[in-house]
Amino acid sequence: MQDVLRDERTQTRGRVLPPLRIGPYEVATPVVLAPMAGITNPGFRRLCREQGAGFYVCEMITSRGLVERNPLTFRMIAFDGDEHPRSMQLYGVDPDAMFTAARMIAEQDLADHVDMNFGCPVPKVTRKGGGAALPFKRKLFERIVRAAVDGADGRPVTVKMRIGIDDDHHTYLEAGRIAADQGAVAVALHARTAAQRYSGTADWSAIARLREHVPSNIPVLGNGDIFCAADALDMVARTGCDGVVVGRGCLGRPWLFGDLEAAFAGRPLPDAPSLGRVTTTLRRHAELLCEHMGPDKGIRDVRKHIAWYLKGFPVGPDVRRRLGMVSSLDELDELLSTLDPDEPFPAEADGPRGRQGSPGRVVLPEHWLDDADDPSVPFAAEVEHSGG
């Protein structure tokens, strides 16, 4: 697929899409890095920014954790000095806490842009009425978006959501309209229901319907099943969306952002990386994690990325096992030096990666589906978890 795209793009001139504008901020490449728990820390975001332009969003933060000044929450909102705009994703089920959190962000200059999570499908979040469960309660959803917009005091607020809870409860069209009416400057749609989680195939036709439904001055971003630049161009062509959101597709492939920058600018794609370039990128990732977390925690954290980087390459099981237990940068260097740097990038590595799992029943608060117009806050504490 990537070779075909490279040949096609060689013959194409001119931009595929105009720059993406999020409030006052404009980025030439209309690409957003999706928040991923335990992944999109400052080290990973810097690595991705070194590969190509885009909006790079930090790990999801709970509004309650921010308001209560939870130490872990404040460690998670670290940004590099040259990171701009600084994008933070907030999760919350209480309009008052959301307002206070957004106002803290504005008054204390904690971030330049607030994204709101209404897409997380995991039971730990949906059983509290949060994430992908919340847009069903349209009055509460409206209150929370308005609270964030008011609290942010002019800083742009965007909304990320899913198609709905399940095939019987689609919420995205109404939620997109409400978000726009309440002052969100862009909406992003992960084109799966919460019941699908990360399984199956994203329904890109829903992104097209959302683009038709939301006012034309509000950018609509598509998310789901973008694993190479060809996927992103295909999504844009088929849906008319204004940009794309990339999550699992960049795991072990941060150079995807360079491919996307070239593709959206109408330039030929860079050559696929050899194993030597892959290991150099992996080594840079480890170095950045060690700088951010400290050498012990950083090297432990990079272990989970190694299988993604080496997917499809002919690396023996003993080396893979030792890399999975690597304990220092020196040991990482020693092991990587045993690999053939000229080994070409395997075609099979272009497909899905990261968690997929199986579809399942969405866990909801008791009587959650009884009244979509109930504006009351669910009686539950907020929790932190991965964005969807």
Disulfide bonds with the S-S distance in Angstrom:
none
